[in-house]
Amino acid sequence: CVVDASGDHRDGDGPLRRQSQMCIGERAYTPFQVYRQAGYRTVFIYPGNMMWRNLAGYLPLQGVDRFYDENELVTLYPEAARDRTAWGVPDEYAYRLAEKLLQESDQPLFIGILTTTNHPPYQVPSSYAPAPIELTEAAALRMLDDAEQNRLMLRTFQYSADALGRFMDRLKASGPGANTLV
């Protein structure tokens, strides 16, 4: 069913139906609902603020049992506040929490993570030491005219990829790693 502009529910699957207006029923399934029905605890980690796009109201409708945002990440990892931007805390803190939850879980766990570090203002943690970045001529032709903005953007993408890679390395070496799909 769909909620129309007046707030009434109606049946239909029009091409312009907004996902946030979907009714959660027998026909509509989200990955969170599928895993929840299979006995998993479902978690969503967002290093930004859950008030963005009303995630705090939307995620429970999607079947999320528990969600964490930048506020809880800063409580768990106070050093995260040092590098907080308008979009939240660095990605690595979301991955650290995911690793902790996997280590501590006594039941199957499905975790969704939405990262934000690779979003403008392209700021990496002060402790991050980026590797040199060399652009091919073809890549340089596709970049912005602003060399400094390109450098910041690529450094941020590098950080995001490194944070995910470090998480994957730690996960592979951990006890839950053998039973975890990423």
Backbone as a printed PyTorch tensor [residue, N CA C, xyz], in Angstrom:
tensor([[[  0.8410,  -1.1850,   0.0000],
         [  0.0000,   0.0000,   0.0000],
         [  0.8850,   1.2460,   0.0000]],

        [[  0.3100,   2.3480,  -0.3740],
         [  1.0290,   3.6090,  -0.4940],
         [  0.2670,   4.6760,   0.2830]],

        [[  0.9850,   5.5870,   0.8980],
         [  0.3640,   6.7250,   1.5660],
         [  0.3580,   7.8720,   0.5740]],

        [[ -0.8480,   8.3880,   0.2550],
         [ -0.8910,   9.4950,  -0.7010],
         [ -0.6870,  10.8250,   0.0100]],

        [[ -0.7240,  11.9140,  -0.7390],
         [ -0.4190,  13.2430,  -0.1880],
         [ -1.3340,  13.6200,   0.9710]],

        [[ -2.5420,  13.0720,   0.9940],
         [ -3.4780,  13.4020,   2.0720],
         [ -3.2250,  12.5710,   3.3270]],

        [[ -2.3500,  11.5840,   3.2180],
         [ -2.0700,  10.7160,   4.3500],
         [ -2.8870,   9.4430,   4.3360]],

        [[ -3.7880,   9.2920,   3.3120],
         [ -4.5980,   8.0890,   3.1910],
         [ -3.7970,   6.9670,   2.5470]],

        [[ -4.1140,   5.7450,   2.9190],
         [ -3.4620,   4.5870,   2.3190],
         [ -4.2390,   4.1620,   1.0860]],

        [[ -3.5190,   3.7610,   0.0540],
         [ -4.1620,   3.2210,  -1.1430],
         [ -3.2530,   2.1280,  -1.7030]],

        [[ -3.8400,   1.2170,  -2.4320],
         [ -3.0480,   0.1610,  -3.0710],
         [ -2.4170,   0.7060,  -4.3290]],

        [[ -1.3050,   0.1010,  -4.7330],
         [ -0.6730,   0.4980,  -5.9840],
         [  0.8300,   0.4200,  -5.9080]],

        [[  1.4180,   0.2540,  -7.0680],
         [  2.8550,   0.1570,  -7.1710],
         [  3.3570,   1.1090,  -8.2420]],

        [[  2.9050,   2.3390,  -8.2280],
         [  3.3110,   3.3100,  -9.2390],
         [  4.8080,   3.5400,  -9.2450]],

        [[  5.3450,   3.9490, -10.3920],
         [  6.7990,   4.1300, -10.4910],
         [  7.3330,   5.2680,  -9.6400]],

        [[  6.4990,   6.1860,  -9.2190],
         [  6.9670,   7.3330,  -8.4420],
         [  6.7580,   7.1490,  -6.9490]],

        [[  6.3400,   5.9640,  -6.5230],
         [  6.1150,   5.7150,  -5.1070],
         [  7.4190,   5.8870,  -4.3420]],

        [[  7.3810,   6.6670,  -3.2770],
         [  8.5690,   6.8990,  -2.4660],
         [  8.7450,   5.7720,  -1.4650]],

        [[  9.9860,   5.3140,  -1.3010],
         [ 10.2530,   4.2080,  -0.3910],
         [  9.8280,   4.5470,   1.0310]],

        [[  9.9920,   5.7900,   1.4350],
         [  9.6510,   6.1560,   2.8070],
         [  8.1600,   6.1330,   3.0490]],

        [[  7.3620,   5.9830,   1.9830],
         [  5.9160,   5.9210,   2.1370],
         [  5.3760,   4.5040,   2.0030]],

        [[  6.2700,   3.5260,   1.8770],
         [  5.8160,   2.1380,   1.7550],
         [  5.2440,   1.6560,   3.0740]],

        [[  4.1830,   0.8840,   2.9830],
         [  3.6460,   0.2180,   4.1580],
         [  4.3650,  -1.1080,   4.2930]],

        [[  4.7740,  -1.4290,   5.4710],
         [  5.4830,  -2.6750,   5.6910],
         [  4.4300,  -3.7450,   5.9430]],

        [[  4.2670,  -4.6170,   5.0020],
         [  3.2630,  -5.6730,   5.1090],
         [  3.7970,  -6.9580,   4.5330]],

        [[  2.8950,  -7.8440,   4.1800],
         [  3.3180,  -9.1400,   3.6750],
         [  4.0520,  -9.0490,   2.3490]],

        [[  3.7870,  -8.0230,   1.5390],
         [  4.3970,  -7.9230,   0.2210],
         [  5.7630,  -7.2450,   0.2520]],

        [[  6.0040,  -6.4000,   1.1950],
         [  7.2330,  -5.6060,   1.2090],
         [  8.2210,  -6.1810,   2.2170]],

        [[  9.4150,  -6.5130,   1.7360],
         [ 10.4400,  -7.0420,   2.6170],
         [ 11.7030,  -6.2320,   2.4610]],

        [[ 12.3580,  -5.9890,   3.5610],
         [ 13.6610,  -5.3460,   3.5420],
         [ 14.6720,  -6.3980,   3.9590]],

        [[ 15.9480,  -6.1910,   3.6600],
         [ 16.9470,  -7.1610,   4.1420],
         [ 16.8770,  -7.3420,   5.6630]],

        [[ 16.6010,  -6.2680,   6.3730],
         [ 16.5190,  -6.3710,   7.8310],
         [ 15.3770,  -7.2970,   8.2440]],

        [[ 14.2300,  -7.1710,   7.5900],
         [ 13.0940,  -8.0310,   7.9290],
         [ 13.3840,  -9.4960,   7.6100]],

        [[ 14.0200,  -9.7430,   6.4630],
         [ 14.3380, -11.1100,   6.0690],
         [ 15.2470, -11.7600,   7.1090]],

        [[ 16.2940, -11.0590,   7.5060],
         [ 17.2090, -11.6280,   8.5020],
         [ 16.5540, -11.7320,   9.8730]],

        [[ 15.7500, -10.7670,  10.2240],
         [ 15.0620, -10.8090,  11.5170],
         [ 14.1580, -12.0390,  11.5790]],

        [[ 13.4100, -12.2960,  10.4970],
         [ 12.5200, -13.4620,  10.4540],
         [ 13.2990, -14.7730,  10.5100]],

        [[ 14.5540, -14.7480,  10.1080],
         [ 15.4030, -15.9440,  10.1590],
         [ 16.0950, -16.0970,  11.5160]],

        [[ 15.7730, -15.2250,  12.4750],
         [ 16.3200, -15.3520,  13.8180],
         [ 17.5170, -14.4820,  14.1220]],

        [[ 17.8680, -13.5840,  13.2110],
         [ 18.9880, -12.6800,  13.4330],
         [ 18.5250, -11.4590,  14.2240]],

        [[ 19.4210, -10.9220,  15.0130],
         [ 19.2110,  -9.5940,  15.5880],
         [ 19.7070,  -8.6150,  14.5340]],

        [[ 18.9440,  -7.5500,  14.2730],
         [ 19.3050,  -6.6140,  13.2100],
         [ 19.7570,  -5.2850,  13.8010]],

        [[ 20.8600,  -4.7820,  13.2490],
         [ 21.5030,  -3.5690,  13.7600],
         [ 21.8540,  -2.6670,  12.5860]],

        [[ 21.7190,  -1.3710,  12.7940],
         [ 22.1340,  -0.3860,  11.7950],
         [ 23.0680,   0.6020,  12.4920]],

        [[ 24.2290,   0.8380,  11.8720],
         [ 25.2090,   1.7670,  12.4330],
         [ 25.4120,   2.9000,  11.4310]],

        [[ 25.2240,   4.1080,  11.9100],
         [ 25.3900,   5.3050,  11.0750],
         [ 26.2370,   6.3020,  11.8580]],

        [[ 27.4550,   6.6190,  11.4030],
         [ 28.2970,   7.5340,  12.1640],
         [ 27.8620,   8.9950,  12.0820]],

        [[ 26.7310,   9.2450,  11.4500],
         [ 26.1120,  10.5650,  11.4420],
         [ 25.0080,  10.6010,  12.4870]],

        [[ 24.1180,  11.5760,  12.3660],
         [ 23.0450,  11.7350,  13.3340],
         [ 21.7760,  11.0600,  12.8250]],

        [[ 21.1300,  10.2620,  13.6680],
         [ 19.9260,   9.5230,  13.2840],
         [ 18.7410,  10.4280,  12.9520]],

        [[ 18.8420,  11.7110,  13.2370],
         [ 17.7480,  12.6110,  12.8690],
         [ 17.8120,  12.9760,  11.3870]],

        [[ 18.9480,  12.6990,  10.7230],
         [ 19.0500,  12.9450,   9.2870],
         [ 18.0320,  12.0480,   8.5900]],

        [[ 17.1960,  12.6470,   7.7910],
         [ 16.1620,  11.9220,   7.0390],
         [ 15.2650,  11.0780,   7.9400]],

        [[ 15.1900,  11.4520,   9.2170],
         [ 14.3850,  10.7440,  10.2020],
         [ 14.7050,   9.2450,  10.2530]],

        [[ 15.9870,   8.9150,  10.1910],
         [ 16.3790,   7.5120,  10.2670],
         [ 15.8800,   6.8520,  11.5510]],

        [[ 15.8330,   7.6170,  12.6360],
         [ 15.3930,   7.0520,  13.9140],
         [ 13.9370,   6.5760,  13.8430]],

        [[ 13.1260,   7.2240,  13.0310],
         [ 11.7440,   6.7920,  12.8520],
         [ 11.5850,   5.7660,  11.7420]],

        [[ 12.4380,   5.8550,  10.7460],
         [ 12.3300,   5.0110,   9.5590],
         [ 12.8920,   3.6110,   9.7650]],

        [[ 14.0270,   3.4950,  10.4300],
         [ 14.7020,   2.1980,  10.5510],
         [ 13.8740,   1.1410,  11.2880]],

        [[ 13.1740,   1.4750,  12.3780],
         [ 12.3390,   0.4400,  13.0010],
         [ 11.2700,  -0.1040,  12.0460]],

        [[ 10.7630,   0.7380,  11.1590],
         [  9.7850,   0.2760,  10.1800],
         [ 10.3990,  -0.6810,   9.1680]],

        [[ 11.7070,  -0.6110,   9.0230],
         [ 12.4220,  -1.4870,   8.0950],
         [ 12.8300,  -2.8060,   8.7430]],

        [[ 12.5810,  -2.9390,  10.0390],
         [ 12.9140,  -4.1760,  10.7340],
         [ 14.2120,  -4.1200,  11.5120]],

        [[ 14.7150,  -2.9200,  11.7880],
         [ 15.9580,  -2.7770,  12.5440],
         [ 15.6380,  -2.8410,  14.0390]],

        [[ 16.2860,  -3.7950,  14.7310],
         [ 16.0780,  -3.9530,  16.1670],
         [ 16.7860,  -2.8760,  16.9730]],

        [[ 17.9910,  -2.5030,  16.5450],
         [ 18.8080,  -1.5530,  17.3110],
         [ 19.6280,  -0.7230,  16.3490]],

        [[ 19.6760,   0.5740,  16.5850],
         [ 20.5260,   1.4190,  15.7500],
         [ 21.3940,   2.2990,  16.6240]],

        [[ 22.5430,   2.6460,  16.0520],
         [ 23.5510,   3.4630,  16.7300],
         [ 23.9010,   4.6220,  15.8170]],

        [[ 24.1140,   5.7890,  16.4100],
         [ 24.5520,   6.9360,  15.6110],
         [ 25.7860,   7.5700,  16.2400]],

        [[ 26.1600,   8.7360,  15.7110],
         [ 27.3810,   9.4040,  16.1640],
         [ 27.3800,   9.6660,  17.6660]],

        [[ 26.2300,   9.9330,  18.2490],
         [ 26.1760,  10.2210,  19.6760],
         [ 26.6230,   9.0220,  20.5020]],

        [[ 26.1390,   7.8390,  20.1410],
         [ 26.5580,   6.6420,  20.8710],
         [ 28.0010,   6.2620,  20.5560]],

        [[ 28.4250,   6.5180,  19.3230],
         [ 29.8130,   6.2330,  18.9760],
         [ 30.7730,   7.1080,  19.7800]],

        [[ 30.4130,   8.3770,  19.9740],
         [ 31.2620,   9.2700,  20.7740],
         [ 31.2480,   8.8480,  22.2460]],

        [[ 30.1290,   8.3410,  22.7210],
         [ 30.0760,   7.8430,  24.0960],
         [ 30.9940,   6.6250,  24.2570]],

        [[ 30.9480,   5.7250,  23.2790],
         [ 31.7900,   4.5210,  23.3310],
         [ 33.2550,   4.8210,  23.0600]],

        [[ 33.4990,   5.7530,  22.1390],
         [ 34.8600,   6.0950,  21.7030],
         [ 35.0160,   7.6160,  21.7680]],

        [[ 35.2820,   8.1660,  22.9490],
         [ 35.3340,   9.6250,  23.1160],
         [ 36.2940,  10.3300,  22.1630]],

        [[ 37.3550,   9.6450,  21.7450],
         [ 38.3050,  10.2600,  20.8200],
         [ 37.6750,  10.5570,  19.4560]],

        [[ 36.5410,   9.9420,  19.1580],
         [ 35.8490,  10.1950,  17.8830],
         [ 35.4020,  11.6480,  17.7750]],

        [[ 35.1040,  12.2760,  18.9080],
         [ 34.6340,  13.6680,  18.9010],
         [ 35.6810,  14.6230,  18.3440]],

        [[ 36.9340,  14.2670,  18.4690],
         [ 38.0350,  15.1130,  18.0030],
         [ 37.9370,  15.3940,  16.4990]],

        [[ 37.4480,  14.4260,  15.7420],
         [ 37.3930,  14.5660,  14.2890],
         [ 35.9710,  14.6220,  13.7490]],

        [[ 35.0300,  15.0000,  14.5810],
         [ 33.6190,  15.1030,  14.1790],
         [ 33.4520,  16.2340,  13.1730]],

        [[ 32.6550,  15.9720,  12.1290],
         [ 32.3130,  17.0000,  11.1480],
         [ 30.7990,  17.2000,  11.1790]],

        [[ 30.2980,  18.0210,  10.2930],
         [ 28.8520,  18.2260,  10.1960],
         [ 28.1400,  16.9220,   9.8320]],

        [[ 28.8630,  15.9780,   9.2240],
         [ 28.2600,  14.7050,   8.8170],
         [ 28.4480,  13.6020,   9.8370]],

        [[ 29.1840,  13.8480,  10.9030],
         [ 29.3400,  12.8290,  11.9300],
         [ 30.7900,  12.5380,  12.2480]],

        [[ 31.0230,  11.3230,  12.7160],
         [ 32.3640,  10.9050,  13.1120],
         [ 32.9620,  10.0040,  12.0310]],

        [[ 34.2780,   9.8270,  12.0230],
         [ 34.9200,   9.0180,  10.9890],
         [ 34.4040,   7.5700,  10.9340]],

        [[ 34.4730,   7.0040,   9.7430],
         [ 33.9780,   5.6510,   9.4750],
         [ 34.5500,   4.6040,  10.4200]],

        [[ 35.8070,   4.7350,  10.7760],
         [ 36.4610,   3.6960,  11.5660],
         [ 35.7210,   3.3880,  12.8590]],

        [[ 35.0040,   4.3620,  13.4120],
         [ 34.2760,   4.1290,  14.6590],
         [ 33.0420,   3.2640,  14.4350]],

        [[ 32.4120,   3.3870,  13.2840],
         [ 31.2980,   2.4940,  12.9460],
         [ 31.8080,   1.0650,  12.8250]],

        [[ 32.9540,   0.9020,  12.1790],
         [ 33.5350,  -0.4370,  12.0270],
         [ 33.9940,  -1.0050,  13.3640]],

        [[ 34.5300,  -0.1630,  14.2210],
         [ 34.9450,  -0.6400,  15.5500],
         [ 33.7410,  -1.1660,  16.3300]],

        [[ 32.6210,  -0.4430,  16.2420],
         [ 31.4200,  -0.9010,  16.9260],
         [ 30.9160,  -2.2050,  16.3060]],

        [[ 30.9130,  -2.3030,  14.9940],
         [ 30.4670,  -3.5350,  14.3400],
         [ 31.3150,  -4.7140,  14.8150]],

        [[ 32.6120,  -4.5250,  14.8820],
         [ 33.5130,  -5.5740,  15.3460],
         [ 33.1800,  -5.9660,  16.7860]],

        [[ 32.9580,  -4.9840,  17.6270],
         [ 32.6150,  -5.2400,  19.0360],
         [ 31.3010,  -6.0230,  19.1340]],

        [[ 30.2910,  -5.6090,  18.3780],
         [ 29.0010,  -6.2930,  18.4140],
         [ 29.1160,  -7.7390,  17.9380]],

        [[ 29.9030,  -7.9600,  16.8940],
         [ 30.1070,  -9.3180,  16.3930],
         [ 30.8140, -10.1840,  17.4390]],

        [[ 31.7990,  -9.6080,  18.1120],
         [ 32.5460, -10.3510,  19.1450],
         [ 31.6360, -10.7320,  20.3120]],

        [[ 30.7310,  -9.8420,  20.6750],
         [ 29.9090, -10.0350,  21.8710],
         [ 28.5880, -10.7480,  21.6200]],

        [[ 28.1920, -10.9050,  20.3880],
         [ 26.8680, -11.4470,  20.0790],
         [ 26.7600, -12.9300,  20.4120]],

        [[ 25.6290, -13.2970,  21.0110],
         [ 25.3670, -14.7010,  21.3060],
         [ 24.2770, -15.2590,  20.3900]],

        [[ 23.9360, -14.5050,  19.3460],
         [ 22.9650, -14.9570,  18.3650],
         [ 23.3840, -14.4250,  16.9930]],

        [[ 22.8350, -14.9760,  15.9220],
         [ 23.1750, -14.4440,  14.5960],
         [ 22.8600, -12.9520,  14.5260]],

        [[ 23.6940, -12.2250,  13.8040],
         [ 23.6020, -10.7680,  13.7760],
         [ 23.7070, -10.2760,  12.3320]],

        [[ 22.7950,  -9.4040,  11.9480],
         [ 22.8490,  -8.7420,  10.6430],
         [ 23.0970,  -7.2650,  10.9190]],

        [[ 24.1990,  -6.7280,  10.3790],
         [ 24.5620,  -5.3280,  10.6100],
         [ 24.5860,  -4.5870,   9.2820]],

        [[ 23.8860,  -3.4750,   9.2280],
         [ 23.9710,  -2.5540,   8.0970],
         [ 24.7380,  -1.3210,   8.5510]],

        [[ 25.6470,  -0.8430,   7.7020],
         [ 26.4350,   0.3470,   8.0500],
         [ 26.3370,   1.3390,   6.8950]],

        [[ 26.0160,   2.5770,   7.2040],
         [ 26.0370,   3.6690,   6.2310],
         [ 27.1390,   4.6260,   6.6630]],

        [[ 28.2000,   4.7290,   5.8750],
         [ 29.3220,   5.5910,   6.2430],
         [ 29.1610,   6.9770,   5.6200]],

        [[ 29.8760,   7.9520,   6.1740],
         [ 29.7310,   9.3310,   5.7020],
         [ 31.0440,  10.0680,   5.4760]],

        [[ 32.1690,   9.4780,   5.8370],
         [ 33.4260,  10.2180,   5.7490],
         [ 33.7270,  10.6970,   4.3380]],

        [[ 33.3480,   9.9180,   3.3150],
         [ 33.6730,  10.3270,   1.9500],
         [ 32.6780,  11.3370,   1.3920]],

        [[ 32.0450,  12.0700,   2.2650],
         [ 31.1080,  13.1440,   1.9110],
         [ 31.8050,  14.4750,   2.1800]],

        [[ 31.5410,  15.4860,   1.3630],
         [ 32.1280,  16.7980,   1.6910],
         [ 31.8270,  17.1490,   3.1420]],

        [[ 32.7220,  17.7010,   3.8750],
         [ 33.8520,  18.5420,   3.4870],
         [ 35.1550,  17.7940,   3.2510]],

        [[ 35.1200,  16.4750,   3.0250],
         [ 36.3230,  15.6930,   2.7250],
         [ 37.4050,  15.8930,   3.7870]],

        [[ 37.0480,  15.5240,   4.9970],
         [ 37.9670,  15.6610,   6.1240],
         [ 38.2630,  14.2740,   6.6900]],

        [[ 39.5300,  13.9540,   6.8180],
         [ 39.9280,  12.6660,   7.4000],
         [ 40.3600,  12.8860,   8.8410]],

        [[ 40.3890,  11.8200,   9.6430],
         [ 40.8460,  11.9720,  11.0230],
         [ 42.2660,  12.5370,  11.0750]],

        [[ 42.5180,  13.3170,  12.0860],
         [ 43.8270,  13.9560,  12.2220],
         [ 44.9540,  12.9270,  12.3650]],

        [[ 44.6320,  11.7240,  12.8180],
         [ 45.6550,  10.6820,  12.9850],
         [ 45.9420,   9.9080,  11.6970]],

        [[ 45.1670,  10.1470,  10.6590],
         [ 45.3370,   9.3720,   9.4230],
         [ 46.5080,   9.9010,   8.6050]],

        [[ 47.3740,   9.0060,   8.1860],
         [ 48.5240,   9.3570,   7.3480],
         [ 48.2940,   8.7690,   5.9560]],

        [[ 47.8250,   9.5720,   5.0180],
         [ 47.5120,   9.0350,   3.6900],
         [ 48.7720,   8.6600,   2.9180]],

        [[ 48.6300,   7.6570,   2.0780],
         [ 49.7100,   7.2740,   1.1620],
         [ 49.6880,   8.2520,  -0.0120]],

        [[ 50.7980,   8.3730,  -0.7210],
         [ 50.8110,   9.2570,  -1.8970],
         [ 49.7660,   8.7990,  -2.9180]],

        [[ 49.1510,   9.7570,  -3.5720],
         [ 48.1330,   9.4720,  -4.5800],
         [ 48.6320,   9.9970,  -5.9130]],

        [[ 48.6760,   9.1150,  -6.8920],
         [ 49.0840,   9.5140,  -8.2300],
         [ 47.9250,   9.2550,  -9.1790]],

        [[ 47.5660,  10.2650,  -9.9390],
         [ 46.4770,  10.1390, -10.8970],
         [ 47.0100,   9.8190, -12.2780]],

        [[ 46.2880,   8.9430, -12.9570],
         [ 46.6130,   8.7410, -14.3720],
         [ 46.0930,   9.9560, -15.1300]],

        [[ 46.5790,  10.1420, -16.3220],
         [ 46.1210,  11.2630, -17.1390],
         [ 44.6200,  11.1630, -17.3970]],

        [[ 44.1410,   9.9610, -17.6480],
         [ 42.7060,   9.7590, -17.9070],
         [ 41.8720,  10.1330, -16.6840]],

        [[ 42.3230,   9.7430, -15.4930],
         [ 41.5940,  10.0910, -14.2750],
         [ 41.6320,  11.5940, -14.0330]],

        [[ 42.7770,  12.2060, -14.2750],
         [ 42.9100,  13.6520, -14.0620],
         [ 41.9380,  14.4330, -14.9370]],

        [[ 41.6630,  13.9430, -16.1240],
         [ 40.7280,  14.6260, -17.0300],
         [ 39.3010,  14.6070, -16.4920]],

        [[ 38.9920,  13.6780, -15.6250],
         [ 37.6390,  13.5450, -15.0770],
         [ 37.4770,  14.2520, -13.7300]],

        [[ 38.5260,  14.8370, -13.2490],
         [ 38.4990,  15.4760, -11.9340],
         [ 38.0360,  16.9240, -12.0380]],

        [[ 37.7620,  17.4960, -10.8820],
         [ 37.4030,  18.9050, -10.8040],
         [ 38.5940,  19.7710, -11.2030]],

        [[ 38.3410,  21.0180, -11.5380],
         [ 39.4280,  21.9310, -11.8730],
         [ 40.2160,  22.3590, -10.6330]],

        [[ 39.6310,  22.1830,  -9.4730],
         [ 40.2460,  22.5990,  -8.2150],
         [ 41.1730,  21.4990,  -7.6870]],

        [[ 42.4760,  21.6570,  -7.8570],
         [ 43.4490,  20.6240,  -7.4780],
         [ 43.3950,  20.3160,  -5.9840]],

        [[ 43.2170,  21.3380,  -5.1500],
         [ 43.1640,  21.1110,  -3.7000],
         [ 41.9180,  20.3110,  -3.3250]],

        [[ 40.8010,  20.6280,  -3.9280],
         [ 39.5650,  19.8710,  -3.6610],
         [ 39.7330,  18.4180,  -4.1130]],

        [[ 40.3740,  18.1930,  -5.2480],
         [ 40.6400,  16.8330,  -5.7260],
         [ 41.5130,  16.0780,  -4.7260]],

        [[ 42.5520,  16.7250,  -4.2210],
         [ 43.4450,  16.0950,  -3.2640],
         [ 42.6780,  15.6900,  -2.0030]],

        [[ 41.8530,  16.5960,  -1.4880],
         [ 41.0700,  16.3000,  -0.2850],
         [ 40.0920,  15.1530,  -0.5280]],

        [[ 39.4430,  15.1790,  -1.6720],
         [ 38.4660,  14.1480,  -1.9970],
         [ 39.1450,  12.7760,  -2.1070]],

        [[ 40.2430,  12.7060,  -2.8280],
         [ 40.9300,  11.4280,  -3.0020],
         [ 41.5150,  10.9160,  -1.6910]],

        [[ 42.0280,  11.8160,  -0.8760],
         [ 42.5530,  11.4240,   0.4330],
         [ 41.4240,  10.8450,   1.2960]],

        [[ 40.2480,  11.4450,   1.2110],
         [ 39.1050,  10.9690,   1.9790],
         [ 38.6380,   9.6050,   1.4780]],

        [[ 38.5990,   9.4310,   0.1650],
         [ 38.2250,   8.1180,  -0.3750],
         [ 39.2510,   7.0650,   0.0510]],

        [[ 40.5090,   7.4430,   0.0510],
         [ 41.5600,   6.5280,   0.4800],
         [ 41.3430,   6.1340,   1.9470]],

        [[ 41.0570,   7.1100,   2.7950],
         [ 40.7940,   6.8200,   4.2060],
         [ 39.6140,   5.8590,   4.3440]],

        [[ 38.5150,   6.1300,   3.6470],
         [ 37.3240,   5.2830,   3.7560],
         [ 37.6330,   3.8500,   3.3470]],

        [[ 38.3770,   3.6850,   2.2560],
         [ 38.7520,   2.3440,   1.8050],
         [ 39.6910,   1.6780,   2.8210]],

        [[ 40.6190,   2.4360,   3.3680],
         [ 41.5350,   1.8940,   4.3810],
         [ 40.7820,   1.4680,   5.6420]],

        [[ 39.8250,   2.2790,   6.0730],
         [ 39.0540,   1.9510,   7.2780],
         [ 38.2830,   0.6460,   7.0710]],

        [[ 37.6800,   0.4860,   5.9080],
         [ 36.9680,  -0.7550,   5.5980],
         [ 37.9560,  -1.9190,   5.5270]],

        [[ 39.0910,  -1.7180,   4.8760],
         [ 40.0960,  -2.7730,   4.7600],
         [ 40.6350,  -3.2170,   6.1100]],

        [[ 40.8950,  -2.2650,   7.0010],
         [ 41.3800,  -2.6240,   8.3440],
         [ 40.3220,  -3.4210,   9.1010]],

        [[ 39.0600,  -3.0230,   8.9520],
         [ 37.9620,  -3.7700,   9.5700],
         [ 37.9320,  -5.2050,   9.0370]],

        [[ 38.0450,  -5.3430,   7.7330],
         [ 38.0130,  -6.6770,   7.1200],
         [ 39.1880,  -7.5280,   7.6130]],

        [[ 40.3650,  -6.9400,   7.7000],
         [ 41.5380,  -7.6770,   8.1970],
         [ 41.3240,  -8.1510,   9.6270]],

        [[ 40.8230,  -7.2540,  10.4790],
         [ 40.5820,  -7.6310,  11.8820],
         [ 39.4880,  -8.6980,  11.9630]],

        [[ 38.4680,  -8.5640,  11.1460],
         [ 37.3680,  -9.5210,  11.1510],
         [ 37.8520, -10.9100,  10.7250]],

        [[ 38.6580, -10.9640,   9.6720],
         [ 39.1810, -12.2560,   9.1990],
         [ 39.9970, -12.9550,  10.2800]],

        [[ 40.7140, -12.1870,  11.0850],
         [ 41.5780, -12.7520,  12.1220],
         [ 40.8320, -13.0530,  13.4150]],

        [[ 39.5570, -12.6970,  13.4940],
         [ 38.7980, -12.8610,  14.7400],
         [ 38.0110, -14.1570,  14.7490]],

        [[ 37.5050, -14.4940,  15.9250],
         [ 36.6550, -15.6800,  16.0620],
         [ 35.4120, -15.6250,  15.1860]],

        [[ 34.6400, -14.5270,  15.2320],
         [ 33.4390, -14.4450,  14.4000],
         [ 33.7290, -14.3820,  12.9040]],

        [[ 34.9650, -14.0890,  12.5370],
         [ 35.2980, -13.9230,  11.1330],
         [ 34.9900, -15.1380,  10.2700]],

        [[ 35.1620, -16.3210,  10.8150],
         [ 34.9150, -17.5480,  10.0670],
         [ 33.4280, -17.7510,   9.7540]],

        [[ 32.5600, -17.1000,  10.5110],
         [ 31.1070, -17.2650,  10.3340],
         [ 30.4260, -15.9740,   9.8840]],

        [[ 31.2030, -15.0880,   9.2650],
         [ 30.6580, -13.7680,   8.8970],
         [ 30.7630, -13.5490,   7.3980]],

        [[ 29.6690, -13.0830,   6.8040],
         [ 29.6550, -12.6780,   5.4030],
         [ 29.6600, -11.1650,   5.3510]],

        [[ 30.4650, -10.6020,   4.4620],
         [ 30.5010,  -9.1430,   4.3000],
         [ 30.1480,  -8.8290,   2.8620]]])
